[in-house]
Amino acid sequence: MDDRPRPDGADGSAESGGTGRGGRPTDDDPPALARLDRRFDASTRREAAEALGSPSSSMSAAASRIVDGLFEAALDDPDETVRAAAIESLYFHGDDHLDRLGRRVADRRGGGAEDGSGKTSGAAETFSRWLRHDRAAYRMLGATGLSTVGDEGAAPRLREAFDDGDARVRARAVRGYARVGGEAVEAVRPLVNARNDLVRGAAVDALVTMESDDAVELLARAARRGNEGLRLAVVRRLGALGRRDATGVLLGSLRDPSASVRRAAARSVAAVIAESDAVPAGDVRDRLLAERPFEADGLLAVFRAVAAERTGADRRAAPADATAGSEERVDTETKRYAAWLYCELLESADPTAADRSTAVEWLIDALDHRDRLVADLAAAYLPRIASTSGTGDGLPDDETDSALGVDIKRNLRALAGDEAASDAARERARAVLRRFKRAVVEAAADRDVEYVYVRWPADYTESYNE
């Protein structure tokens, strides 16, 4: 691949199917894919590359062959306009394809090794030149590639691209700047407040990569004072830091006026304690418990939402319409820690300060949760939560609603007999009911059994005779 014109036929096969697919197009391929062949003129090939950058359902079956064809065109087509169009189309097929393309170019150009004079040559030189190209596609690939190969002068060259007219170039430049060791937080600050979501998110990523005290301070300020889009970008990424100060920012964001920011903060908090040894789970729990009394739509609601989210495996197994329109992603450990925090908060919530019926009903439903450990957590905490309900013996009443606002026993009996529920869920419901029954017996013994403390055998005899 080069940014200078080459004569037709130079570098690469001109045979049909020379787009890296190892043969002629199949009948299922879109017609534009065949027109990437160099038997067509440059204008036709450019139009074909542009057309292949608008993925549609009709192209899904040929997606991998389309990407291969665009890679071949971007690397070896003799016409610069065709190569640029292919780069643009690869970007629209997926951001990661541009990263792969950058690595391919780097491999061809020598990976940025230094020549005998000590000057940077090869890939780094090529990418640096492309950063000044008049076509945005080349500048975008230049920023991508330079951040991949890096060299001593990469950071200042990427910093120069912070003012590029194309948002995609600016985003890749600022993210790459941090990746190659750029440390100037002040240089990134203007991009944190950019209007463009892509640039703003990349600037936040750069600060997270820097991980310096100044970077975390700027992120904290953005989480408190930025607009909703910026606050959301910050809390989504802060979980990757695993630092106490960053976790403190996330805990503060749990009180954000935006529901989406609160939920993202809860997800990041759960991710931190799931992945980082530097932030003990008990410390986070204690900080959260200090926020009592809890509002019904506050902490309980956001951690419940995270615990109920689907993991990637859940989404792959679910029907397409069940996950349509949702972009939430949560890993299994994060979901489990969110469920644990939810249970801890619910157990400690003041029953007189908020309606806990919805919270408890979800816990009962969670006995049939997709994740076995989340379901087991629900089974373990239900009796404990019921014991704090404020009823006379600490257990839910059979006839009337308890202070929790829901008749737990009745709901458990219904679940235990529900043929639509899983066998595991029905068994958990029965196990919780058995625990309640044992607790009733123990409570009755505490109230009604007369204890006689015996020091000598005569002590019991005297008491019995009386």
Order of alpha helices (4+ residues) and beta strands (2+ residues): alpha-alpha-alpha-alpha-alpha-alpha-alpha-alpha-alpha-alpha-alpha-alpha-alpha-alpha-alpha-alpha-alpha-alpha-alpha-alpha-alpha-alpha-alpha-alpha-alpha
